[in-house]
Amino acid sequence: MPGALITILVPVDLPVVTTRVCAAACALAKLIDSRLVFPHVIQPPVSPPQSSQDS
């Protein structure tokens, strides 16, 4: 699609895999003339359930 703006979203979280994922995403972006966005993905903390005795 000539002239189309294509954005590739590359969520990353693990440093061991991130290098290979970023290299592959960069190669693809160059091939199809697109841009990359790298959001850092983390799991939100989970609060322990409150017991009825805590109130």
C-alpha positions, -999 to +999 in steps of 0.1 A: +000+000+000+021+029-012+017+060+009-001+042+037+012+049+072+017+016+090+026+013+126+039-019+142+033-022+179+060-043+196+052-049+233+083-059+252+088-072+287+116-098+289+152-085+282+164-120+270+138-120+242+136-083+236+168-081+215+156-107+190+121-093+189+134-057+183+158-069+155+130-087+137+106-058+141+132-034+128+139-056+098+101-058+090+096-020+095+124-013+070+110-038+045+075-023+045+085+013+053+067+016+086+072+029+120+077+011+153+062+017+187+077-002+217+055+000+248+070-016+279+045-041+292+044-050+329+018-069+350+001-046+375+006-056+411-021-077+427-034-067+462-040-096+486-077-101+494-088-084+526-103-107+552-135-096+571-113-094+603-093-065+588-123-041+590 
